[in-house]
Amino acid sequence: MGAEKDLEHGQFSSVDSSQSQISGPEELERVSRGNFRNGFHEIVFVWVVTSAHWITQANLGNTIVPIRYIAEGLGVPPDESARQSWFAASYSCTVGGFVLITGRLGDIYGHKNMFLIGWLWTAVWSTASGFAKDEIQFDIFRAMVGIGPSIMMPNAAALLARAWNQQWKKNLAFVVFGAIAPVGFVMGAGWGAGVTETGARWEWIYWSMAIVTAFYAAASWWVVPETGGMNDFHSMGFDVPGSVTGVAGLALIFIALNGGPTFGWDQPKCGIMLGVGVLSLALFCWIETKVNEPILPMSLFNSPTFVAVAVSLCLGWMSFGMFQFYFPHFLMEFRGESGLQATLHVFPTVPTGIIATLSAVYLLSRVPGCIIFGLSMLCFFLGQLLCALTPVGQTYWQMSFPAVLVITFGPDLSFACGSLIASDTLKPEQQGVAGSFVSTIINYSIAMGLSLAVNIEKRVNPDGTKMLQGFRAAWFFGAGCAALGMVMTAIFYKGMSKKHVH
């Protein structure tokens, strides 16, 4: 990507080599006025572009909470959590697996064009999801839906970075972009629960999503300017062999791990897919050292600190994916809550997420990065541990509510701080691709964490009679992942210790 959501000097900033250096407040204001007709246009632009983030999360929440209704409609038994996990994990897998590719395509073919394609793609495949006749079709269609947000997200970041030359406006836009994520998950959860619990067919979850995303496509065509580098074409190479082998490797490893409990680990196809996936990723790494314009330069991994941050982010977000999936179902399965009640009980993630985002902006210029990053891993750990130890008969306010509050700080602090630490350790020309790689880690880790948790749950609860023990085993595994992230942070703290003073 040519522009990405990075953090510098404790604030959100961007890497944009396409624009010349412009100085002076009058000149800055003149350039911004060239992109927007008036202040209202700017506000609508921010709303439309940042909506890509809430839609990305809404497409996860709208499936996780009403998953039992969807499973019933597709003929999947209610105790088959391993088969149901595909509905959510397949989506996150493709969101993460395609980000590096779609960011580069935006640089080549124009960020506005790709942004529009992302909305339209999501609308088309959301429509198809509602027409799925069985779980296999639905899993495939959900994976195809995930490609839409993977197109929108990096190009939305690029559009925000190129829209203004005034840094404070960029900072504000990126704060909104980050803070809107928990809003999206909760809105999606309420959306899915509202459709199914009011008696409508579950298919309307996805048909209504198609209507909304088609509206956003039309709004984007009208609102997003063509000026300011937001839709420029660039003649640059595209790494086709790397793209194919990288995506194939990620997809095959995910299918093997997530499909193990369903297919059976004693079946040869699981081992074959896992082996081919690993070999494909190895081939991808080799290709990236040979091509002129790699989508992921292997020189990124020359920094031990960058590797440590990447691994820790992976562990933390794996843990968070388990929380997103299992916490609402704990409330519904064991406390008898409806989907709408469960949504209400995860609503505190919205104000807490906003507070966490603003806290990250404030703390990054005042506290060493290793402290903030370690704190994010601690929040992941404590949230999972509270979930794992919560008695079924206890009230929501005693341990469930604190778990929701604590774990919400993990994603926002880790993303902001992890992006900044990675930025510190890399060359200027590597900043954009590093930001895309961080987004890949986050979204793919949600899918992988859920895959591994389902394997553990299925081992503990093979016949469906020990569901609670299976949930607790998954949460303890999530806590272990976050604890390992804390260990990684402690080992490599020196490379993460820089303060970013204004």
Secondary structure in CASP SS format (residue, H / E / C, confidence):
PFRMAT SS
TARGET T0000
AUTHOR 0000-0000-0000
METHOD secondary structure of the structure
MODEL  1
M C 1.00
G C 1.00
A C 1.00
E C 1.00
K C 1.00
D E 1.00
L E 1.00
E E 1.00
H C 1.00
G C 1.00
Q E 1.00
F E 1.00
S E 1.00
S C 1.00
V C 1.00
D C 1.00
S C 1.00
S C 1.00
Q C 1.00
S C 1.00
Q C 1.00
I C 1.00
S C 1.00
G C 1.00
P H 1.00
E H 1.00
E H 1.00
L H 1.00
E H 1.00
R H 1.00
V H 1.00
S H 1.00
R H 1.00
G H 1.00
N H 1.00
F C 1.00
R C 1.00
N C 1.00
G H 1.00
F H 1.00
H H 1.00
E H 1.00
I H 1.00
V H 1.00
F H 1.00
V H 1.00
W H 1.00
V H 1.00
V H 1.00
T H 1.00
S H 1.00
A H 1.00
H H 1.00
W H 1.00
I H 1.00
T H 1.00
Q H 1.00
A H 1.00
N H 1.00
L H 1.00
G H 1.00
N H 1.00
T H 1.00
I H 1.00
V C 1.00
P C 1.00
I H 1.00
R H 1.00
Y H 1.00
I H 1.00
A H 1.00
E H 1.00
G H 1.00
L H 1.00
G C 1.00
V C 1.00
P C 1.00
P C 1.00
D C 1.00
E C 1.00
S H 1.00
A H 1.00
R H 1.00
Q H 1.00
S H 1.00
W H 1.00
F H 1.00
A H 1.00
A H 1.00
S H 1.00
Y H 1.00
S H 1.00
C H 1.00
T H 1.00
V H 1.00
G H 1.00
G H 1.00
F C 1.00
V H 1.00
L H 1.00
I H 1.00
T H 1.00
G H 1.00
R H 1.00
L H 1.00
G H 1.00
D H 1.00
I H 1.00
Y H 1.00
G C 1.00
H H 1.00
K H 1.00
N H 1.00
M H 1.00
F H 1.00
L H 1.00
I H 1.00
G H 1.00
W H 1.00
L H 1.00
W H 1.00
T H 1.00
A H 1.00
V H 1.00
W H 1.00
S H 1.00
T H 1.00
A H 1.00
S H 1.00
G H 1.00
F C 1.00
A C 1.00
K C 1.00
D C 1.00
E H 1.00
I H 1.00
Q H 1.00
F H 1.00
D H 1.00
I H 1.00
F H 1.00
R H 1.00
A H 1.00
M H 1.00
V H 1.00
G H 1.00
I H 1.00
G H 1.00
P H 1.00
S H 1.00
I H 1.00
M H 1.00
M H 1.00
P H 1.00
N H 1.00
A H 1.00
A H 1.00
A H 1.00
L H 1.00
L H 1.00
A H 1.00
R H 1.00
A H 1.00
W C 1.00
N C 1.00
Q C 1.00
Q H 1.00
W H 1.00
K H 1.00
K H 1.00
N H 1.00
L H 1.00
A H 1.00
F H 1.00
V H 1.00
V H 1.00
F H 1.00
G H 1.00
A H 1.00
I H 1.00
A H 1.00
P H 1.00
V H 1.00
G H 1.00
F H 1.00
V H 1.00
M H 1.00
G H 1.00
A H 1.00
G H 1.00
W H 1.00
G H 1.00
A H 1.00
G H 1.00
V H 1.00
T H 1.00
E H 1.00
T C 1.00
G C 1.00
A C 1.00
R C 1.00
W C 1.00
E C 1.00
W H 1.00
I H 1.00
Y H 1.00
W H 1.00
S H 1.00
M H 1.00
A H 1.00
I H 1.00
V H 1.00
T H 1.00
A H 1.00
F H 1.00
Y H 1.00
A H 1.00
A H 1.00
A H 1.00
S H 1.00
W H 1.00
W H 1.00
V H 1.00
V C 1.00
P C 1.00
E C 1.00
T C 1.00
G C 1.00
G C 1.00
M C 1.00
N C 1.00
D C 1.00
F C 1.00
H C 1.00
S C 1.00
M C 1.00
G C 1.00
F C 1.00
D C 1.00
V H 1.00
P H 1.00
G H 1.00
S H 1.00
V H 1.00
T H 1.00
G H 1.00
V H 1.00
A H 1.00
G H 1.00
L H 1.00
A H 1.00
L H 1.00
I H 1.00
F H 1.00
I H 1.00
A H 1.00
L H 1.00
N H 1.00
G H 1.00
G H 1.00
P H 1.00
T H 1.00
F H 1.00
G C 1.00
W C 1.00
D C 1.00
Q C 1.00
P H 1.00
K H 1.00
C H 1.00
G H 1.00
I H 1.00
M H 1.00
L H 1.00
G H 1.00
V H 1.00
G H 1.00
V H 1.00
L H 1.00
S H 1.00
L H 1.00
A H 1.00
L H 1.00
F H 1.00
C H 1.00
W H 1.00
I H 1.00
E H 1.00
T C 1.00
K C 1.00
V C 1.00
N C 1.00
E C 1.00
P C 1.00
I C 1.00
L C 1.00
P C 1.00
M H 1.00
S H 1.00
L H 1.00
F H 1.00
N H 1.00
S C 1.00
P H 1.00
T H 1.00
F H 1.00
V H 1.00
A H 1.00
V H 1.00
A H 1.00
V H 1.00
S H 1.00
L H 1.00
C H 1.00
L H 1.00
G H 1.00
W H 1.00
M H 1.00
S H 1.00
F H 1.00
G H 1.00
M H 1.00
F H 1.00
Q H 1.00
F H 1.00
Y H 1.00
F H 1.00
P H 1.00
H H 1.00
F H 1.00
L H 1.00
M H 1.00
E H 1.00
F H 1.00
R C 1.00
G C 1.00
E C 1.00
S C 1.00
G H 1.00
L H 1.00
Q H 1.00
A H 1.00
T H 1.00
L H 1.00
H H 1.00
V H 1.00
F C 1.00
P C 1.00
T H 1.00
V H 1.00
P H 1.00
T H 1.00
G H 1.00
I H 1.00
I H 1.00
A H 1.00
T H 1.00
L H 1.00
S H 1.00
A H 1.00
V H 1.00
Y H 1.00
L H 1.00
L C 1.00
S C 1.00
R C 1.00
V C 1.00
P C 1.00
G H 1.00
C H 1.00
I H 1.00
I H 1.00
F H 1.00
G H 1.00
L H 1.00
S H 1.00
M H 1.00
L H 1.00
C H 1.00
F H 1.00
F H 1.00
L H 1.00
G H 1.00
Q H 1.00
L H 1.00
L H 1.00
C H 1.00
A H 1.00
L H 1.00
T C 1.00
P C 1.00
V C 1.00
G C 1.00
Q C 1.00
T C 1.00
Y H 1.00
W H 1.00
Q H 1.00
M H 1.00
S H 1.00
F H 1.00
P H 1.00
A H 1.00
V H 1.00
L H 1.00
V H 1.00
I H 1.00
T H 1.00
F H 1.00
G H 1.00
P H 1.00
D H 1.00
L H 1.00
S H 1.00
F H 1.00
A H 1.00
C H 1.00
G H 1.00
S H 1.00
L H 1.00
I H 1.00
A H 1.00
S H 1.00
D H 1.00
T H 1.00
L C 1.00
K C 1.00
P H 1.00
E H 1.00
Q H 1.00
Q H 1.00
G H 1.00
V H 1.00
A H 1.00
G H 1.00
S H 1.00
F H 1.00
V H 1.00
S H 1.00
T H 1.00
I H 1.00
I H 1.00
N H 1.00
Y H 1.00
S H 1.00
I H 1.00
A H 1.00
M H 1.00
G H 1.00
L H 1.00
S H 1.00
L H 1.00
A H 1.00
V H 1.00
N H 1.00
I H 1.00
E H 1.00
K H 1.00
R H 1.00
V H 1.00
N C 1.00
P C 1.00
D C 1.00
G C 1.00
T C 1.00
K C 1.00
M H 1.00
L H 1.00
Q H 1.00
G H 1.00
F H 1.00
R H 1.00
A H 1.00
A H 1.00
W H 1.00
F H 1.00
F H 1.00
G H 1.00
A H 1.00
G H 1.00
C H 1.00
A H 1.00
A H 1.00
L H 1.00
G H 1.00
M H 1.00
V H 1.00
M H 1.00
T H 1.00
A H 1.00
I H 1.00
F C 1.00
Y H 1.00
K H 1.00
G H 1.00
M H 1.00
S C 1.00
K C 1.00
K C 1.00
H C 1.00
V C 1.00
H C 1.00
END
